[in-house]
Amino acid sequence: MSSTTSPATTPSAAAATPSATSSARSNRHRRRRRTSGSSGRGLALICGLVALLVMADIIAATMAMPALAADRIASGASATTLAWLPAAGLVPLAALLPLAGRLADRVGHRRLLIAGLSTYAAGAIASTLATAWPLLLAGRILQGIGAAAVFPAALALLLASRKAERRAAAVALWHAAASLGAVALHAGGEHLLAVAGWRALFGALAALALGLLAASPLLPASRPAQRRARLDLLGTVLLAGGLATLVLAVLRAPVWGWASPLTLGCAGAALALLAAAVAHARHHPDPALDLSLWRLPGFAAGWSVTLVHGTATFGLLAMLPRLLGEIGMPLHWLLIASLGMLVASRAAGPLLRLLGVNGVTYAAAMVLAIGCLIGLAQVAPHPASAIALALIGIGLGALATAGIAHGSLAAPAHRHGTVIGALSTARMMGGSLGIAASALALDRPVLGPPQPGYATVLAGGLLLAALIAGLALIQATYAAYEVHELALAAVLAEVGELRTLIAVQQRLWQHVDQIALRQLTHPATPRPAPTAWPPAP
């Protein structure tokens, strides 16, 4: 007969078991934190590169304009004609951003990012291989459609991965990455143009888009917020048509005449289409232009600042290569402005916590105004020109972060895509108008010699900076008034409570007085002495 014996468990082994379990658990926690940290850094890197791609696309289109003027595709074209190169990407970008922001919240941010990168890469390849001006503009339109999809999807992914108190820093990181795109193009774009021509600019963008497309499946998937909501295609068409018609009116007005029936007809049609888009949004259950966003705290101020900022930013950046050429400065001087944007975008996060959104907006607008004023005084290459470019870059970079922070920080997480799409629409709408106005200023300057176009564009930037500063002051005054009203309401509530307590106390004293008066006027009858019990015999 055989028997099996189980090994005895010693007290030391039994004591070691809980410590080993806790050690294994802590190791798992450390591995999880390391994995989460690395995935968070990877997400920030990919989203930052998307921001870099969108900004580099706009800079590449503006840098290619002088080279295209000498190319057979657009030989001898005027500034207003060449302005369609960046505008062809900005108009669909501005019109589709509201739809793309809402679509990102519905189908998932990562899915829309992948679709947008695919569309953008196809457009960049088409622009690189274009053999005629219409084909080039068609490729630019595809790039704008793809950029409209990736812009809100990537930024919403970045914001959703951050806690509420760290979202301002995430916005600053996003705009710093966008500024880095301007730095990269301004640093290497001139070399690419000299070596391989304007096609190399769009080829580099296509390569970056394909690389991001290959890495995008590594991003975390987000759960759609609303799967069955209808998309407002009619509202999107109305918005796109209104914006494109308005840009057409501005760009063709010098040719047709400002008072010609064609110009007035285009302007009237644009206003009618935009008004129809707003009216349609009031009755659609899920509109492309979400008017409910205007009830969010700070959204209206952020939308206004972002619109004017986009007009100034793209109006200046689109024409800076030609403006510098007017005074004989090489293109690599643009690196000064883009580095200023990068530094300011990165520093805007801590400044928002220190000065508040209105304080940063006002200070950045004043820096931009000073930079434009110094630039107006320069008619030849000078060290002061570098100071002007640096101040312009710092002002534009800080305003980019402040404008988005105005409207997006108070939004709930499930509406980040919608809010960012609406704010980005305002920026791109302003950018489309800014590019058209700058091209018009170069062809038909308002100011006189020696550099009329250069002076007119910088004077426009100065006026826009003053407008942004005024908007910041109005918003700060309104916020102070709201705080004063809240404090006054709190004081009045305390006074009301104090009055109630005083009234209660008065009633108590009146009751006590009445009891005392009854005691004085009707004295109580003395009670007989108690009889002993049992009675005495």
Helices and strands as residue ranges (DSSP letters): H 11-69, G 72-74, H 79-82, H 84-107, H 109-129, H 133-160, G 164-166, H 167-196, H 199-215, G 216-218, H 233-256, H 261-283, G 291-295, H 299-326, G 331-333, H 334-376, H 383-408, G 413-415, H 416-443, H 452-521
